[in-house]
Amino acid sequence: MSPAADDGAAPVVTLPDTDWADDLGSRLDGWTTAVWDVDSLPHEALGADLDRVRAVVLPYMSPPGALEQLAELPGLSLVQTLTTGYDGLSERVPENLTLATAAGIHDASTAELAVGLVLASLRGIDDAVRDGEQGRWRHRQRPSLADRRVLVVGVGGVGAAVADRLAPFEVELTRVASRARDDERGHVHGADELPGLLRLVDVVILVTPLSPSTRGMVDAGFLAAMADGALLVNVGRGPVVDTDALLAELLRGRLRAALDVVDPEPLPPGHPLWGAPGLLLVPHLGGDTTAMRPRALALLSDQLTRLASGDQLRNVVQR
């Protein structure tokens, strides 16, 4: 089925920049690409293409400022993210539009960063880098990842990818989701079991999306339940963790942390997390690797083919 509009003209998909438009355009049949970062008025950015826009792809990391203006696009039916999470979007995207995420394209990259953060923190690579800058040679025994008891909170695509990558490291893995169940990997504990599980593990990896139930989930009580010397790793969303509560534990020296995401984000200059003891901090690098773009282009191409033919779309979170 052709995606052509009623007047015979090809429908338009907007991309956040010219690179995305060029790369995707070469894969599409029957579509026209246009560039719009969703941070300006659509009639100014799109001109004569305005009425033919059927799909809008949101920018990856920059928050779009003109989401409410999507209502001005009469032919629009799909709003597609380049992220797995969609917090803050569903409340602003007009209700008559379909919102779909890019779940799956970041799984490999985020999972490998999660394991990298665990290894770097346990083995003291961050401390060694700081020592090297001072010309200090300090040999000391550090914990291995082998034989560690690791708890992964979240069993979606990223959680599954983390579990896959932990398998060769000879860890004792425990998985937690919103509710208890069994799957092909074995048993999944429910979130209500967390207080009893936290004291039994050495590493906690957070891969949960941000939702009303996960916002602030890692609070003072959660952290207090963790064993002395345990490591908290967050590659999910910053607001899942209560920053003040975590900072208090770091300053006490009771816990360590490795964070790809923080609250607030980006972390402003002078924030007390900068330089906090026992903290390894990276600037939201999780999904943004060379592995992302080919996976994203494949998803977008497939999604637009489905839209044109009337087939079921992938990763729909709002209809």
C-alpha positions, 0 to 999 in steps of 0.5 A: 500500500502506498503512503501517498497523500490524497493529492498524490504527493508523498507524505512527509516524515520530519527528522531532527537534523539533516544527518538523520534526514539524509540517512533515513531518506536513502532507506525510504520508498514513497516518503519525503523527509523534512528537517524539524527539531520540534523546537520552533513553530511548525509553520515556520520550519515546514512551510508548504510541507506542513499539511503533508506531515504524517510522522514526526521523529523527536530529537534524541537528547534535546527536549523538544519545546514545541510539542503542543504545536503538533496539533497544528499538523492536520495530517500527523498521526505518529510521534516517534521518539529516539529514546526508550523512555518517554517520561514528560512526553505523554503529558504534552503530546496531543491525545489524538496522536500515537506516541511510540518509543525507540525501545530496543535500540539502546539495549546493547549500549546501555547494558554494556555501560552498566557492566562497565560502570560496575567493573570500573567501580569495583576494580577502582579504575576511577581511583587509579585514574585520579592517582595517575594524575597525581603520579601515585602508585597505590596497589590494593586488593579490590573486589572482583565482579566474579562471585558478587551478588548482583541485583538488577531492578528492571527486566525489560529490554535493557534489564535482559541485555544486562543479564546477558552480559553478566552471565560470563562474569560468574555472578549470583544474579537476582532480578526484580520487577514490579511484580513477581513472576517466572520467565525463561531465565527463572524467577523474577522477584516483585518490588515488594520484596526489595527490602529483604533482598537489598541486604543480601547483595553487593551490587544493585543495578537500576534499569527502570523507566521513570514512572509515578511508581519508580520516581524516588523509589531509591530513597533513604529507606531503600539505601539504608537497606543496602549492605555496607560497602554495596555499590549502586549503579543507575543507568535508568533515569535520574529521578528514580534515586533521591539525590540527597539521600544518596549523597548522605550515604556517599558522604558517610562512606557506607555505600559507593555509586556509579551513575550515568543519570542524575537528578538534576540533569545535567548536573550544574556546576557546584553541585555536591555530587561533583567530587562526592567520595565513592562516586563514579559519574558519567554524563548520560552516555548510556545509549549514545554509541555508534551502535545506536544509529544503525539500530535507530534507522532500521527501526524508523524505516520499519515503523514508517513502512508499517504506518504506510501499510496500516500495520501495527506499529512497534513500541506504542505507548499512547494511541 
